[in-house]
Amino acid sequence: MDFMQPLQILWDYLGMHQEPQKADCIVGFGNFNDNIARRAAELYHQGYAKRILFTGGLGRNTRGLLPEPEAARFARVAVECGVPPEAVLQEDKSTNTKENILFTRNMLTELGLPHDHILGVHQPFMERRICAALGVYWPEVKITVTSPQVTIQEYLADAKRQGITENAAISVIVGDFQRMELYAQKGYQLPQQIPQEAWEAFRQLVAMGYDKQLAK
């Protein structure tokens, strides 16, 4: 069976498909995909916020892949895209989504910067999960979430450009879908309705061998 049809089902479910809104701060959530930094820079230039905060040290998908913290890499890319260095903040100690959120909130609080509304930028397939996690770890914040505006085919091609194999890139998406229910059961994020069609697509992809990022 071709992997593209079930993968598209997961991709469509995991995205929130929201329109960006003006916010106090753009928050770029770290990982290997430097298109997140480019999307954050684009939003900055369009006037959605006066500053960008990149959050991320080295996590499960970047430890051993990147030579520097995710936030440092993203900050450099944003500056290359014309964002003034003084408009970019870096939180480079977090290693997972919970820490991304808590360390970002703490940094903005300690700096005395407004943060009632953040515009989050993440992978397209991480939009729903970051919103669900924010509901647990930062429930008072207003969140709008967006991502690089790409198709699943474009995402896979770009992941390969950045040193991620197709199998690994698909396995990350499958693993993040699994965490929608698993992490809600553990209290790490708010429960989400998951359609049966998405579960069937998940099982098909696992049976095809895209299981390298499943949580144990």
Buried (B, 14 or more C-beta within 10 A) or exposed (E): EEBEEBBBBBBBBBBBEBEBEEBBBBBBBBBBBBBBBBBBBBBBEEEBBBBBBBBBBBBEBBEEBBEEBBBBBBBBBBBEBEBEEEBBBBBBBBBEBBBBBBBBBEBBEEEEBEBEBBBBBBBBBBBBBBBBBBBBBBEEBEBBBBBBEBEBEEBBEBBEEEEBEEBBBBBBBBBBBBBBBBBBEEEBBBEBEBEEEBBEBBEBBBEBEBBEBBEE
